[in-house]
Amino acid sequence: MSICNDILSVYKNFDEAVALFQSSTGMRCPSGCSVCCIEGDVEATVLELLPLAAEIYSRRQEDVIMSAIVERQEKEDSLCVLFKNALTGGDAGPCGYYEFRPLVCRLFGFASRRNRSGDIELMTCRTIRERFPEDFAKAGADLSRGVKPPVYQDAFMSISSMKPGMGTRRLPINSALKEVIESYFWFQQIEKGEDYGRYS
């Protein structure tokens, strides 16, 4: 699906911007840290997860992952179903589909936001601030000199504007993943020019 390629291309641009910001400031995640996966209320839009759904289907893991989502939801466990899931290659790292993760997973800790005055503010996580205070201070100083990480609002708009019906409604990660897996066939029809209501 070309829309998946378009989304992944945007993701690549943001990954490069984050990498540039990290190299210029020294900011980084502590080795092995997964606090953002464990403690955060991770949300995503269905559109952001479309490349992930395509990859899940290509690995033929849709049934396994759907069953895991249902089990988590029945237990009211909001932890992302792809986190350390042995069936998705979790042994290689916390996320078995890291290359296809949504925006919040890509930007968390290394992004900024535009405040009410229109000024850019650095947004990072408590763990990075506490573990690397000198790097965090340098990043704040660099921000005032023009070394800026991606802006959250701009990043989300760059994806949601591709298909607003699919890209503006934010859901808990497992709910969004369940919906995109269930609806993947219809998304393929959209790509062929069919009209399917809110997803078009």
Secondary structure by P-SEA (a helix, b strand, c coil): caaaaaaaaaaaaaaaaaaaaaaaccccccccccccccccccccccccaaaaaaaaaaacaaaaaaaaaaaaaaacccccccccccccccccccccccccccccccccccccccccccbbbbbbcaaaaaacaaaaaaaaaaaaaccccccaaaaaaaacccccccccccccaaaaaaaaaacaaaaaaaaacccccccc
